[in-house]
Amino acid sequence: MKNLFYLIYFVPLIIFSQDDLLSEIDTNTTDNSYETATFKGLKIVNFESTKLVADKEMTLVIAHRFGSLKNGIDTFFGLDDAVTRINFIYGISDNLNISVSRSSFQKIYEGAIKYKLLKQQKNGFPFTIVGFNSILINTGLDEASYPLLEFKHRIGYTTQVLIARKFNSNLSLELAPTVFHDNFVVVDEQNNTQYALGLGGRYKLSKRWSLNVDYGLHFNRADNSPFKNPLSIGVDLETGGHVFQMHFTNAEGMNTNTFLGQGSGDWADGDIYFGFNLSRRF
């Protein structure tokens, strides 16, 4: 299974589609046969969207997630326990992005590629399909706590296929079949390779505002695992050259392996986190 995972991760894919500019609006571009602006943000909330950065453009995404609201005034409703992720994304072409990021949650460094395979046509193919692959290094693992820890245990991988459809000018939905692998897992009974399905959507409220929701359905979580499926709800505000996303979620980590594999909050207990993503195009 591990060899198959690596094979899937590293097999090169043929990339093709039309331009998908970050600054596009909710009307058609020069090619009227393709749908545009399925999503405005590079992420729905936690999950990647089918949006890509345009050719030769750089986008900086600053993601900030505060601590749990459950602790109330003791942590000033989470403001004392914030984590931050800084992500630089570059468009090698309109169809291919590369990115590097660093998160203060577990001190994770991550490199990723995102590539467009197919784009939804108005009177043809019904979906936009994008691939996403990442590799991360968890530098926060403590050797004092895990004396047998080796560098290889810090490594994790993610492979996703993002399948989205814009149903009308207001509604877009996405499925995200996901395989992720951590060489080290904190729950002994948990398989290192884990499987999940992301479900997400965007509903346009006005010209600049939208309501966004995503959920991760984990398929092989260990029976004794304390972690939960991530549910996130938020709004997007588009203001010219950047998109500002505000949301509530029960997962503090912002890398795929962490919000899918290690989300610890519980909506029913009020154990949720407020956060925001700010994207700025250069």
C-alpha positions as CSV (number, residue, x, y, z in Angstrom):
1,M,0.0,0.0,0.0
2,K,2.9,2.4,0.8
3,N,4.5,1.8,-2.6
4,L,1.2,2.4,-4.3
5,F,0.8,5.7,-2.4
6,Y,4.2,6.9,-3.4
7,L,3.5,5.8,-7.0
8,I,0.3,7.8,-7.0
9,Y,2.0,10.8,-5.5
10,F,4.9,11.0,-7.9
11,V,3.4,10.0,-11.2
12,P,3.5,13.1,-13.5
13,L,0.2,14.3,-14.8
14,I,-0.7,16.0,-18.1
15,I,-2.0,19.4,-17.3
16,F,-4.4,21.3,-19.5
17,S,-7.1,24.0,-19.3
18,Q,-7.8,27.7,-20.0
19,D,-6.8,30.8,-18.1
20,D,-8.2,31.2,-14.6
21,L,-7.0,34.5,-13.3
22,L,-7.1,35.4,-9.6
23,S,-8.7,38.8,-10.4
24,E,-11.5,37.3,-12.6
25,I,-15.1,38.5,-11.9
26,D,-18.3,36.5,-11.9
27,T,-18.9,37.1,-15.6
28,N,-17.5,35.4,-18.6
29,T,-14.0,36.1,-19.9
30,T,-12.9,36.1,-23.5
31,D,-13.7,32.4,-23.9
32,N,-17.5,32.0,-23.4
33,S,-17.4,28.2,-23.4
34,Y,-15.9,27.9,-19.9
35,E,-17.3,28.7,-16.5
36,T,-15.3,31.2,-14.5
37,A,-15.0,32.1,-10.8
38,T,-16.2,28.8,-9.4
39,F,-14.5,29.9,-6.2
40,K,-12.9,33.2,-5.4
41,G,-10.5,32.0,-2.6
42,L,-7.7,29.6,-3.0
43,K,-9.3,27.7,-0.2
44,I,-13.0,27.1,0.6
45,V,-12.3,27.2,4.3
46,N,-9.8,24.4,5.2
47,F,-9.9,22.5,2.0
48,E,-8.2,23.7,-1.2
49,S,-10.6,25.1,-3.8
50,T,-10.1,24.6,-7.6
51,K,-8.9,28.2,-7.8
52,L,-5.3,28.7,-9.0
53,V,-2.9,31.7,-9.1
54,A,-2.4,33.1,-12.6
55,D,0.7,32.8,-14.7
56,K,3.7,34.5,-13.3
57,E,1.8,35.9,-10.3
58,M,2.7,35.5,-6.6
59,T,0.1,35.3,-3.9
60,L,0.8,35.5,-0.2
61,V,-1.8,33.9,2.1
62,I,-1.6,34.7,5.8
63,A,-3.8,32.4,7.8
64,H,-4.4,33.1,11.5
65,R,-6.4,30.8,13.8
66,F,-7.1,31.7,17.4
67,G,-7.4,29.3,20.3
68,S,-10.6,27.6,21.3
69,L,-13.6,29.8,22.2
70,K,-14.5,27.2,24.9
71,N,-11.9,28.6,27.3
72,G,-13.7,31.9,27.5
73,I,-12.2,34.9,29.2
74,D,-9.2,32.9,30.6
75,T,-7.6,33.0,27.1
76,F,-9.6,36.0,26.0
77,F,-11.7,33.7,23.8
78,G,-8.7,32.2,22.1
79,L,-6.8,35.4,21.4
80,D,-4.0,34.3,23.7
81,D,-3.4,31.0,21.8
82,A,-3.3,31.9,18.2
83,V,-1.4,30.0,15.5
84,T,-0.3,31.4,12.1
85,R,0.5,29.9,8.7
86,I,2.3,31.9,6.0
87,N,2.0,30.5,2.5
88,F,3.7,31.8,-0.7
89,I,2.1,30.6,-3.9
90,Y,3.5,31.2,-7.4
91,G,1.9,30.6,-10.8
92,I,4.3,28.8,-13.1
93,S,1.5,28.9,-15.5
94,D,-2.3,29.4,-15.4
95,N,-2.5,25.6,-15.0
96,L,0.3,24.9,-12.5
97,N,1.1,26.5,-9.1
98,I,3.8,25.7,-6.6
99,S,3.8,26.8,-2.9
100,V,5.9,26.8,0.2
101,S,4.5,27.5,3.7
102,R,5.3,27.5,7.4
103,S,2.8,27.0,10.2
104,S,3.4,27.6,13.9
105,F,1.1,24.7,14.6
106,Q,3.6,21.9,15.2
107,K,6.2,24.1,13.4
108,I,5.3,22.5,10.0
109,Y,7.0,23.4,6.7
110,E,5.2,22.3,3.6
111,G,5.8,22.4,-0.2
112,A,3.0,21.7,-2.6
113,I,1.9,21.7,-6.2
114,K,-1.6,22.4,-7.6
115,Y,-2.5,21.7,-11.2
116,K,-5.6,22.1,-13.3
117,L,-6.6,19.0,-15.3
118,L,-10.0,19.9,-16.7
119,K,-12.3,23.0,-16.7
120,Q,-16.0,23.1,-16.6
121,Q,-17.6,23.9,-20.0
122,K,-21.0,25.7,-20.3
123,N,-22.3,23.1,-22.8
124,G,-19.8,20.3,-22.3
125,F,-17.7,18.8,-19.6
126,P,-19.6,19.5,-16.3
127,F,-16.8,19.8,-13.8
128,T,-13.5,21.6,-13.0
129,I,-10.9,19.1,-11.9
130,V,-7.7,20.1,-10.1
131,G,-5.0,18.0,-8.5
132,F,-3.1,18.9,-5.3
133,N,0.0,17.2,-3.8
134,S,2.0,18.2,-0.8
135,I,4.9,17.1,1.4
136,L,5.4,18.4,4.9
137,I,8.0,18.3,7.6
138,N,6.8,18.4,11.2
139,T,9.7,20.0,13.1
140,G,7.7,20.3,16.3
141,L,8.0,16.7,17.3
142,D,10.0,16.6,20.5
143,E,13.0,14.2,20.5
144,A,12.9,14.2,24.3
145,S,9.4,12.8,24.3
146,Y,10.1,10.4,21.4
147,P,13.7,9.2,21.9
148,L,13.6,6.8,18.9
149,L,12.5,9.6,16.6
150,E,14.2,9.9,13.3
151,F,14.0,12.5,10.5
152,K,11.8,10.3,8.4
153,H,9.1,10.2,11.1
154,R,8.6,14.0,10.6
155,I,7.5,13.6,7.0
156,G,3.9,13.5,5.8
157,Y,2.3,13.5,2.3
158,T,-1.1,14.5,0.8
159,T,-2.7,13.7,-2.5
160,Q,-6.1,15.2,-3.4
161,V,-8.4,15.4,-6.4
162,L,-10.6,18.5,-6.3
163,I,-13.8,18.1,-8.3
164,A,-16.0,21.2,-8.5
165,R,-19.1,22.4,-10.3
166,K,-20.5,25.8,-10.6
167,F,-24.3,25.2,-10.8
168,N,-25.3,28.9,-11.3
169,S,-23.9,32.4,-10.6
170,N,-24.5,31.9,-6.9
171,L,-23.8,28.2,-6.1
172,S,-20.6,26.2,-6.4
173,L,-19.9,22.7,-4.8
174,E,-16.8,20.6,-4.5
175,L,-15.8,17.0,-3.7
176,A,-12.2,16.4,-2.6
177,P,-11.2,12.7,-2.4
178,T,-8.0,12.7,-0.2
179,V,-5.2,10.3,0.7
180,F,-2.8,11.5,3.3
181,H,0.1,9.7,5.0
182,D,2.1,10.5,8.2
183,N,5.2,8.5,9.0
184,F,4.4,9.2,12.6
185,V,1.0,9.1,14.2
186,V,0.2,9.9,17.8
187,V,-2.5,7.2,18.1
188,D,-0.8,3.7,18.0
189,E,-3.8,2.0,16.4
190,Q,-4.1,4.6,13.6
191,N,-3.0,3.6,10.2
192,N,-0.3,5.8,8.8
193,T,-2.1,6.1,5.5
194,Q,-5.5,7.7,5.9
195,Y,-8.5,8.3,3.6
196,A,-11.0,11.1,3.6
197,L,-13.6,12.9,1.4
198,G,-13.9,16.6,1.5
199,L,-17.2,18.2,0.9
200,G,-17.5,22.0,0.3
201,G,-19.4,24.8,-1.2
202,R,-19.7,28.5,-1.8
203,Y,-22.9,30.4,-2.0
204,K,-22.7,34.0,-3.3
205,L,-24.6,36.5,-1.0
206,S,-23.7,39.7,-2.9
207,K,-21.2,40.9,-5.4
208,R,-18.3,40.7,-2.9
209,W,-19.6,38.4,-0.1
210,S,-20.1,34.7,-0.1
211,L,-20.9,32.0,2.5
212,N,-18.5,29.1,2.5
213,V,-18.7,25.6,4.2
214,D,-16.6,22.5,4.1
215,Y,-16.5,19.2,5.9
216,G,-14.0,16.3,6.0
217,L,-15.3,12.8,6.2
218,H,-12.6,10.5,7.6
219,F,-12.9,6.9,6.5
220,N,-10.4,4.9,8.6
221,R,-9.9,6.8,11.8
222,A,-8.9,4.5,14.7
223,D,-11.7,3.6,17.1
224,N,-9.8,5.0,20.1
225,S,-8.8,8.2,18.3
226,P,-9.8,11.5,20.1
227,F,-9.8,13.4,16.9
228,K,-12.9,14.6,15.0
229,N,-14.0,15.3,11.5
230,P,-13.5,18.9,10.6
231,L,-16.5,21.1,10.0
232,S,-15.9,24.8,9.0
233,I,-18.2,27.7,8.3
234,G,-17.2,31.1,7.1
235,V,-17.6,34.1,4.8
236,D,-15.4,35.5,2.0
237,L,-15.0,39.2,1.3
238,E,-13.4,40.1,-2.0
239,T,-11.8,43.5,-2.1
240,G,-10.0,44.1,-5.4
241,G,-6.6,42.4,-5.2
242,H,-7.2,40.2,-2.3
243,V,-9.8,37.9,-0.7
244,F,-10.4,38.1,3.1
245,Q,-11.9,34.9,4.6
246,M,-13.3,34.7,8.1
247,H,-14.5,31.4,9.6
248,F,-15.2,29.1,12.5
249,T,-13.9,25.6,12.6
250,N,-13.2,22.7,15.1
251,A,-9.7,22.1,13.7
252,E,-6.8,24.3,14.8
253,G,-4.3,23.0,12.3
254,M,-4.3,24.4,8.8
255,N,-2.3,21.8,6.8
256,T,-4.4,19.0,5.3
257,N,-2.8,16.3,7.4
258,T,-3.5,18.2,10.6
259,F,-7.1,19.4,10.1
260,L,-8.1,16.0,8.7
261,G,-6.1,13.8,11.0
262,Q,-5.8,15.8,14.2
263,G,-8.8,18.1,14.5
264,S,-9.6,18.0,18.2
265,G,-12.5,20.5,18.7
266,D,-16.2,19.6,19.1
267,W,-18.9,21.9,17.9
268,A,-21.4,20.5,20.4
269,D,-19.1,21.5,23.3
270,G,-18.4,24.9,21.9
271,D,-14.8,23.8,21.3
272,I,-14.3,25.7,18.1
273,Y,-11.7,28.2,16.7
274,F,-12.2,31.5,15.0
275,G,-9.8,32.3,12.2
276,F,-9.1,34.2,9.0
277,N,-7.2,33.8,5.7
278,L,-5.9,36.9,4.0
279,S,-4.8,36.5,0.3
280,R,-2.8,39.3,-1.4
281,R,-1.8,39.1,-5.0
282,F,1.5,40.6,-6.2
